[in-house]
Amino acid sequence: MAGRRPWARLRAKITQLKKTIANKNEELEQLRADVPALVRAVNQLTLENQKLRQALEGPQANVIPLVRPRT
């Protein structure tokens, strides 16, 4: 009986590791599926940021106050 215990522990460990591998593979699959959407979001934000920076660099609009400041 003493000879079977190490094998039983090894089988249990193998089963545990197979479950861990399966979980990690699921997680990796989900991460890979998320990448295209994240890339699109980053590209969109980059374009918006670029447009905002260009707007700041452009000529400033003339603003005329409706009420003149008191001196």
PASEPA-274028 format. One record per residue: residue number from 0; x, y negated, z of N, C-alpha, C, CB in turn. Coordinates in Angstrom, 1 decimal, padded with zeros to 4 digits. Glycine has a CB too. Layout:
{seq->NUM | n_east->X | n_north->Y | n_up->Z | ca_east->X | ca_north->Y | ca_up->Z | c_east->X | c_north->Y | c_up->Z | cb_east->X | cb_north->Y | cb_up->Z}
...
//
This chain:
{seq->0 | n_east->000.8 | n_north->001.2 | n_up->000.0 | ca_east->000.0 | ca_north->000.0 | ca_up->000.0 | c_east->000.9 | c_north->-001.3 | c_up->000.0 | cb_east->-000.9 | cb_north->000.0 | cb_up->001.2}
{seq->1 | n_east->002.0 | n_north->-001.2 | n_up->000.7 | ca_east->002.8 | ca_north->-002.4 | ca_up->000.8 | c_east->003.4 | c_north->-002.8 | c_up->-000.6 | cb_east->004.0 | cb_north->-002.2 | cb_up->001.8}
{seq->2 | n_east->003.5 | n_north->-001.8 | n_up->-001.5 | ca_east->004.0 | ca_north->-002.1 | ca_up->-002.8 | c_east->003.0 | c_north->-002.8 | c_up->-003.7 | cb_east->004.5 | cb_north->-000.8 | cb_up->-003.5}
{seq->3 | n_east->001.8 | n_north->-002.7 | n_up->-003.4 | ca_east->000.7 | ca_north->-003.3 | ca_up->-004.3 | c_east->000.5 | c_north->-004.8 | c_up->-003.9 | cb_east->-000.6 | cb_north->-002.5 | cb_up->-004.1}
{seq->4 | n_east->000.8 | n_north->-005.2 | n_up->-002.8 | ca_east->000.6 | ca_north->-006.6 | ca_up->-002.4 | c_east->001.3 | c_north->-007.6 | c_up->-003.2 | cb_east->000.9 | cb_north->-006.8 | cb_up->-000.9}
{seq->5 | n_east->002.6 | n_north->-007.4 | n_up->-003.5 | ca_east->003.2 | ca_north->-008.4 | ca_up->-004.3 | c_east->002.6 | c_north->-008.5 | c_up->-005.7 | cb_east->004.7 | cb_north->-008.1 | cb_up->-004.5}
{seq->6 | n_east->002.1 | n_north->-007.4 | n_up->-006.3 | ca_east->001.4 | ca_north->-007.4 | ca_up->-007.6 | c_east->000.1 | c_north->-008.2 | c_up->-007.5 | cb_east->001.2 | cb_north->-006.0 | cb_up->-008.1}
{seq->7 | n_east->-000.6 | n_north->-008.0 | n_up->-006.4 | ca_east->-001.9 | ca_north->-008.6 | ca_up->-006.2 | c_east->-001.7 | c_north->-010.2 | c_up->-006.1 | cb_east->-002.6 | cb_north->-008.1 | cb_up->-005.0}
{seq->8 | n_east->-000.7 | n_north->-010.5 | n_up->-005.4 | ca_east->-000.3 | ca_north->-012.0 | ca_up->-005.3 | c_east->000.1 | c_north->-012.6 | c_up->-006.6 | cb_east->000.8 | cb_north->-012.2 | cb_up->-004.2}
{seq->9 | n_east->000.9 | n_north->-011.8 | n_up->-007.3 | ca_east->001.3 | ca_north->-012.3 | ca_up->-008.7 | c_east->000.1 | c_north->-012.4 | c_up->-009.6 | cb_east->002.3 | cb_north->-011.3 | cb_up->-009.3}
{seq->10 | n_east->-000.8 | n_north->-011.5 | n_up->-009.5 | ca_east->-002.0 | ca_north->-011.5 | ca_up->-010.4 | c_east->-002.9 | c_north->-012.8 | c_up->-010.0 | cb_east->-002.9 | cb_north->-010.3 | cb_up->-010.3}
{seq->11 | n_east->-003.0 | n_north->-013.0 | n_up->-008.7 | ca_east->-003.8 | ca_north->-014.2 | ca_up->-008.3 | c_east->-003.1 | c_north->-015.5 | c_up->-008.7 | cb_east->-003.9 | cb_north->-014.1 | cb_up->-006.7}
{seq->12 | n_east->-001.8 | n_north->-015.5 | n_up->-008.6 | ca_east->-001.0 | ca_north->-016.7 | ca_up->-009.0 | c_east->-001.2 | c_north->-016.9 | c_up->-010.5 | cb_east->000.5 | cb_north->-016.5 | cb_up->-008.6}
{seq->13 | n_east->-001.1 | n_north->-015.8 | n_up->-011.3 | ca_east->-001.2 | ca_north->-015.9 | ca_up->-012.8 | c_east->-002.6 | c_north->-016.4 | c_up->-013.1 | cb_east->-001.0 | cb_north->-014.5 | cb_up->-013.4}
{seq->14 | n_east->-003.7 | n_north->-015.9 | n_up->-012.4 | ca_east->-005.0 | ca_north->-016.4 | ca_up->-012.6 | c_east->-005.1 | c_north->-017.9 | c_up->-012.3 | cb_east->-006.0 | cb_north->-015.6 | cb_up->-011.8}
{seq->15 | n_east->-004.6 | n_north->-018.3 | n_up->-011.2 | ca_east->-004.6 | ca_north->-019.7 | ca_up->-010.8 | c_east->-003.9 | c_north->-020.6 | c_up->-011.9 | cb_east->-003.9 | cb_north->-019.9 | cb_up->-009.4}
{seq->16 | n_east->-002.7 | n_north->-020.1 | n_up->-012.3 | ca_east->-002.0 | ca_north->-020.9 | ca_up->-013.3 | c_east->-002.7 | c_north->-021.0 | c_up->-014.7 | cb_east->-000.6 | cb_north->-020.3 | cb_up->-013.5}
{seq->17 | n_east->-003.4 | n_north->-019.9 | n_up->-015.0 | ca_east->-004.2 | ca_north->-019.9 | ca_up->-016.3 | c_east->-005.3 | c_north->-021.0 | c_up->-016.2 | cb_east->-004.8 | cb_north->-018.5 | cb_up->-016.6}
{seq->18 | n_east->-005.9 | n_north->-021.0 | n_up->-015.0 | ca_east->-007.0 | ca_north->-022.0 | ca_up->-014.8 | c_east->-006.4 | c_north->-023.4 | c_up->-014.9 | cb_east->-007.7 | cb_north->-021.8 | cb_up->-013.4}
{seq->19 | n_east->-005.2 | n_north->-023.6 | n_up->-014.3 | ca_east->-004.6 | ca_north->-024.9 | ca_up->-014.3 | c_east->-004.2 | c_north->-025.3 | c_up->-015.7 | cb_east->-003.3 | cb_north->-024.9 | cb_up->-013.4}
{seq->20 | n_east->-003.7 | n_north->-024.4 | n_up->-016.5 | ca_east->-003.4 | ca_north->-024.6 | ca_up->-017.9 | c_east->-004.6 | c_north->-025.0 | c_up->-018.7 | cb_east->-002.7 | cb_north->-023.4 | cb_up->-018.5}
{seq->21 | n_east->-005.7 | n_north->-024.3 | n_up->-018.4 | ca_east->-007.0 | ca_north->-024.6 | ca_up->-019.2 | c_east->-007.5 | c_north->-026.0 | c_up->-018.8 | cb_east->-008.0 | cb_north->-023.5 | cb_up->-018.8}
{seq->22 | n_east->-007.4 | n_north->-026.3 | n_up->-017.5 | ca_east->-007.8 | ca_north->-027.7 | ca_up->-017.1 | c_east->-006.9 | c_north->-028.8 | c_up->-017.8 | cb_east->-007.8 | cb_north->-027.8 | cb_up->-015.6}
{seq->23 | n_east->-005.6 | n_north->-028.5 | n_up->-017.8 | ca_east->-004.7 | ca_north->-029.5 | ca_up->-018.4 | c_east->-004.9 | c_north->-029.6 | c_up->-019.9 | cb_east->-003.2 | cb_north->-029.1 | cb_up->-018.1}
{seq->24 | n_east->-005.2 | n_north->-028.5 | n_up->-020.5 | ca_east->-005.5 | ca_north->-028.5 | ca_up->-022.0 | c_east->-006.8 | c_north->-029.3 | c_up->-022.3 | cb_east->-005.6 | cb_north->-027.1 | cb_up->-022.5}
{seq->25 | n_east->-007.8 | n_north->-029.2 | n_up->-021.4 | ca_east->-009.0 | ca_north->-030.0 | ca_up->-021.6 | c_east->-008.7 | c_north->-031.5 | c_up->-021.4 | cb_east->-010.1 | cb_north->-029.5 | cb_up->-020.5}
{seq->26 | n_east->-007.9 | n_north->-031.8 | n_up->-020.4 | ca_east->-007.6 | ca_north->-033.2 | ca_up->-020.1 | c_east->-006.8 | c_north->-033.7 | c_up->-021.3 | cb_east->-006.8 | cb_north->-033.3 | cb_up->-018.8}
{seq->27 | n_east->-005.9 | n_north->-033.0 | n_up->-021.8 | ca_east->-005.1 | ca_north->-033.4 | ca_up->-022.9 | c_east->-005.9 | c_north->-033.6 | c_up->-024.2 | cb_east->-003.9 | cb_north->-032.4 | cb_up->-023.2}
{seq->28 | n_east->-006.9 | n_north->-032.8 | n_up->-024.4 | ca_east->-007.8 | ca_north->-032.9 | ca_up->-025.5 | c_east->-008.6 | c_north->-034.2 | c_up->-025.4 | cb_east->-008.7 | cb_north->-031.6 | cb_up->-025.6}
{seq->29 | n_east->-009.1 | n_north->-034.4 | n_up->-024.2 | ca_east->-009.9 | ca_north->-035.7 | ca_up->-024.0 | c_east->-009.0 | c_north->-036.9 | c_up->-024.2 | cb_east->-010.5 | cb_north->-035.7 | cb_up->-022.6}
{seq->30 | n_east->-007.8 | n_north->-036.9 | n_up->-023.7 | ca_east->-006.9 | ca_north->-038.0 | ca_up->-023.9 | c_east->-006.6 | c_north->-038.3 | c_up->-025.4 | cb_east->-005.6 | cb_north->-037.8 | cb_up->-023.1}
{seq->31 | n_east->-006.4 | n_north->-037.2 | n_up->-026.1 | ca_east->-006.1 | ca_north->-037.3 | ca_up->-027.5 | c_east->-007.4 | c_north->-037.9 | c_up->-028.3 | cb_east->-005.7 | cb_north->-036.0 | cb_up->-028.1}
{seq->32 | n_east->-008.5 | n_north->-037.5 | n_up->-027.8 | ca_east->-009.8 | ca_north->-038.0 | ca_up->-028.4 | c_east->-010.0 | c_north->-039.5 | c_up->-028.1 | cb_east->-011.0 | cb_north->-037.2 | cb_up->-027.9}
{seq->33 | n_east->-009.5 | n_north->-039.9 | n_up->-027.0 | ca_east->-009.6 | ca_north->-041.3 | ca_up->-026.5 | c_east->-008.7 | c_north->-042.3 | c_up->-027.3 | cb_east->-009.4 | cb_north->-041.4 | cb_up->-025.1}
{seq->34 | n_east->-007.6 | n_north->-041.8 | n_up->-027.8 | ca_east->-006.5 | ca_north->-042.6 | ca_up->-028.3 | c_east->-007.0 | c_north->-043.5 | c_up->-029.5 | cb_east->-005.4 | cb_north->-041.8 | cb_up->-028.8}
{seq->35 | n_east->-007.8 | n_north->-043.0 | n_up->-030.5 | ca_east->-008.2 | ca_north->-043.9 | ca_up->-031.6 | c_east->-009.0 | c_north->-045.0 | c_up->-031.1 | cb_east->-009.0 | cb_north->-043.1 | cb_up->-032.6}
{seq->36 | n_east->-010.0 | n_north->-044.8 | n_up->-030.2 | ca_east->-010.8 | ca_north->-045.9 | ca_up->-029.7 | c_east->-009.9 | c_north->-046.9 | c_up->-028.9 | cb_east->-011.9 | cb_north->-045.4 | cb_up->-028.7}
{seq->37 | n_east->-009.0 | n_north->-046.5 | n_up->-028.2 | ca_east->-008.1 | ca_north->-047.4 | ca_up->-027.4 | c_east->-007.2 | c_north->-048.2 | c_up->-028.4 | cb_east->-007.2 | cb_north->-046.6 | cb_up->-026.5}
{seq->38 | n_east->-006.8 | n_north->-047.6 | n_up->-029.5 | ca_east->-006.0 | ca_north->-048.3 | ca_up->-030.5 | c_east->-006.8 | c_north->-049.4 | c_up->-031.1 | cb_east->-005.4 | cb_north->-047.3 | cb_up->-031.5}
{seq->39 | n_east->-008.1 | n_north->-049.0 | n_up->-031.5 | ca_east->-009.0 | ca_north->-050.0 | ca_up->-032.1 | c_east->-009.2 | c_north->-051.2 | c_up->-031.1 | cb_east->-010.3 | cb_north->-049.4 | cb_up->-032.5}
{seq->40 | n_east->-009.4 | n_north->-050.9 | n_up->-029.9 | ca_east->-009.6 | ca_north->-052.0 | ca_up->-028.9 | c_east->-008.4 | c_north->-052.9 | c_up->-028.8 | cb_east->-010.0 | cb_north->-051.4 | cb_up->-027.5}
{seq->41 | n_east->-007.2 | n_north->-052.3 | n_up->-028.7 | ca_east->-006.0 | ca_north->-053.1 | ca_up->-028.6 | c_east->-005.8 | c_north->-053.9 | c_up->-029.9 | cb_east->-004.7 | cb_north->-052.1 | cb_up->-028.4}
{seq->42 | n_east->-006.1 | n_north->-053.4 | n_up->-031.0 | ca_east->-006.0 | ca_north->-054.1 | ca_up->-032.3 | c_east->-006.9 | c_north->-055.3 | c_up->-032.3 | cb_east->-006.2 | cb_north->-053.2 | cb_up->-033.5}
{seq->43 | n_east->-008.2 | n_north->-055.1 | n_up->-031.9 | ca_east->-009.2 | ca_north->-056.1 | ca_up->-031.8 | c_east->-008.8 | c_north->-057.2 | c_up->-030.9 | cb_east->-010.5 | cb_north->-055.6 | cb_up->-031.4}
{seq->44 | n_east->-008.3 | n_north->-056.9 | n_up->-029.7 | ca_east->-007.8 | ca_north->-057.9 | ca_up->-028.7 | c_east->-006.6 | c_north->-058.6 | c_up->-029.2 | cb_east->-007.5 | cb_north->-057.2 | cb_up->-027.4}
{seq->45 | n_east->-005.7 | n_north->-058.0 | n_up->-029.9 | ca_east->-004.6 | ca_north->-058.6 | ca_up->-030.5 | c_east->-005.0 | c_north->-059.7 | c_up->-031.5 | cb_east->-003.6 | cb_north->-057.6 | cb_up->-031.1}
{seq->46 | n_east->-005.9 | n_north->-059.3 | n_up->-032.4 | ca_east->-006.4 | ca_north->-060.2 | ca_up->-033.4 | c_east->-007.1 | c_north->-061.4 | c_up->-032.7 | cb_east->-007.4 | cb_north->-059.5 | cb_up->-034.3}
{seq->47 | n_east->-007.9 | n_north->-061.2 | n_up->-031.7 | ca_east->-008.6 | ca_north->-062.3 | ca_up->-031.0 | c_east->-007.6 | c_north->-063.2 | c_up->-030.3 | cb_east->-009.6 | cb_north->-061.7 | cb_up->-030.0}
{seq->48 | n_east->-006.6 | n_north->-062.6 | n_up->-029.7 | ca_east->-005.6 | ca_north->-063.4 | ca_up->-029.1 | c_east->-004.8 | c_north->-064.2 | c_up->-030.1 | cb_east->-004.6 | cb_north->-062.5 | cb_up->-028.3}
{seq->49 | n_east->-004.5 | n_north->-063.7 | n_up->-031.2 | ca_east->-003.8 | ca_north->-064.4 | ca_up->-032.3 | c_east->-004.6 | c_north->-065.6 | c_up->-032.8 | cb_east->-003.4 | cb_north->-063.4 | cb_up->-033.4}
{seq->50 | n_east->-005.9 | n_north->-065.4 | n_up->-033.0 | ca_east->-006.8 | ca_north->-066.4 | ca_up->-033.4 | c_east->-006.9 | c_north->-067.6 | c_up->-032.4 | cb_east->-008.2 | cb_north->-065.9 | cb_up->-033.7}
{seq->51 | n_east->-006.9 | n_north->-067.2 | n_up->-031.1 | ca_east->-007.0 | ca_north->-068.2 | ca_up->-030.0 | c_east->-005.7 | c_north->-069.0 | c_up->-030.0 | cb_east->-007.3 | cb_north->-067.5 | cb_up->-028.7}
{seq->52 | n_east->-004.6 | n_north->-068.3 | n_up->-030.1 | ca_east->-003.3 | ca_north->-069.0 | ca_up->-030.1 | c_east->-003.2 | c_north->-070.0 | c_up->-031.3 | cb_east->-002.1 | cb_north->-068.0 | cb_up->-030.2}
{seq->53 | n_east->-003.6 | n_north->-069.5 | n_up->-032.5 | ca_east->-003.6 | ca_north->-070.4 | ca_up->-033.6 | c_east->-004.5 | c_north->-071.6 | c_up->-033.4 | cb_east->-004.0 | cb_north->-069.6 | cb_up->-034.9}
{seq->54 | n_east->-005.7 | n_north->-071.4 | n_up->-032.8 | ca_east->-006.6 | ca_north->-072.5 | ca_up->-032.5 | c_east->-005.9 | c_north->-073.5 | c_up->-031.6 | cb_east->-007.9 | cb_north->-072.0 | cb_up->-031.9}
{seq->55 | n_east->-005.2 | n_north->-073.1 | n_up->-030.6 | ca_east->-004.5 | ca_north->-074.0 | ca_up->-029.7 | c_east->-003.4 | c_north->-074.7 | c_up->-030.4 | cb_east->-003.9 | cb_north->-073.2 | cb_up->-028.5}
{seq->56 | n_east->-002.7 | n_north->-074.1 | n_up->-031.4 | ca_east->-001.6 | ca_north->-074.8 | ca_up->-032.1 | c_east->-002.1 | c_north->-075.8 | c_up->-033.1 | cb_east->-000.8 | cb_north->-073.8 | cb_up->-032.8}
{seq->57 | n_east->-003.4 | n_north->-075.7 | n_up->-033.5 | ca_east->-003.9 | ca_north->-076.6 | ca_up->-034.5 | c_east->-004.1 | c_north->-078.0 | c_up->-034.0 | cb_east->-005.2 | cb_north->-076.0 | cb_up->-035.1}
{seq->58 | n_east->-004.6 | n_north->-078.9 | n_up->-034.9 | ca_east->-004.8 | ca_north->-080.3 | ca_up->-034.4 | c_east->-005.9 | c_north->-080.3 | c_up->-033.4 | cb_east->-005.1 | cb_north->-081.2 | cb_up->-035.6}
{seq->59 | n_east->-005.7 | n_north->-081.2 | n_up->-032.5 | ca_east->-006.8 | ca_north->-081.4 | ca_up->-031.4 | c_east->-007.9 | c_north->-082.2 | c_up->-031.9 | cb_east->-006.1 | cb_north->-082.0 | cb_up->-030.1}
{seq->60 | n_east->-009.1 | n_north->-081.8 | n_up->-031.6 | ca_east->-010.3 | ca_north->-082.6 | ca_up->-032.0 | c_east->-010.3 | c_north->-083.9 | c_up->-031.3 | cb_east->-011.6 | cb_north->-081.8 | cb_up->-031.8}
{seq->61 | n_east->-010.8 | n_north->-085.0 | n_up->-031.9 | ca_east->-011.0 | ca_north->-086.3 | ca_up->-031.3 | c_east->-012.2 | c_north->-086.2 | c_up->-030.4 | cb_east->-011.1 | cb_north->-087.4 | cb_up->-032.3}
{seq->62 | n_east->-012.1 | n_north->-086.5 | n_up->-029.1 | ca_east->-013.2 | ca_north->-086.4 | ca_up->-028.2 | c_east->-013.4 | c_north->-087.9 | c_up->-027.7 | cb_east->-012.9 | cb_north->-085.5 | cb_up->-027.0}
{seq->63 | n_east->-014.7 | n_north->-088.3 | n_up->-027.9 | ca_east->-015.0 | ca_north->-089.6 | ca_up->-027.4 | c_east->-015.9 | c_north->-089.5 | c_up->-026.2 | cb_east->-015.7 | cb_north->-090.5 | cb_up->-028.6}
{seq->64 | n_east->-015.5 | n_north->-090.0 | n_up->-025.1 | ca_east->-016.3 | ca_north->-089.9 | ca_up->-023.9 | c_east->-017.6 | c_north->-090.7 | c_up->-024.0 | cb_east->-015.5 | cb_north->-090.3 | cb_up->-022.6}
{seq->65 | n_east->-018.7 | n_north->-090.2 | n_up->-023.5 | ca_east->-020.0 | ca_north->-090.9 | ca_up->-023.6 | c_east->-020.0 | c_north->-092.0 | c_up->-022.6 | cb_east->-021.1 | cb_north->-089.9 | cb_up->-023.3}
{seq->66 | n_east->-019.3 | n_north->-091.9 | n_up->-021.5 | ca_east->-019.3 | ca_north->-092.9 | ca_up->-020.4 | c_east->-017.8 | c_north->-093.3 | c_up->-020.3 | cb_east->-019.9 | cb_north->-092.4 | cb_up->-019.1}
{seq->67 | n_east->-017.6 | n_north->-094.6 | n_up->-020.4 | ca_east->-016.2 | ca_north->-095.1 | ca_up->-020.3 | c_east->-015.8 | c_north->-095.1 | c_up->-018.8 | cb_east->-016.1 | cb_north->-096.5 | cb_up->-020.9}
{seq->68 | n_east->-014.6 | n_north->-094.6 | n_up->-018.6 | ca_east->-014.1 | ca_north->-094.7 | ca_up->-017.2 | c_east->-014.0 | c_north->-096.1 | c_up->-016.6 | cb_east->-012.8 | cb_north->-093.9 | cb_up->-017.1}
{seq->69 | n_east->-014.3 | n_north->-096.3 | n_up->-015.4 | ca_east->-014.2 | ca_north->-097.6 | ca_up->-014.8 | c_east->-012.7 | c_north->-097.9 | c_up->-014.4 | cb_east->-015.1 | cb_north->-097.7 | cb_up->-013.5}
{seq->70 | n_east->-012.3 | n_north->-099.1 | n_up->-014.6 | ca_east->-010.9 | ca_north->-099.5 | ca_up->-014.3 | c_east->-010.9 | c_north->-100.5 | c_up->-013.2 | cb_east->-010.2 | cb_north->-100.0 | cb_up->-015.5}
//
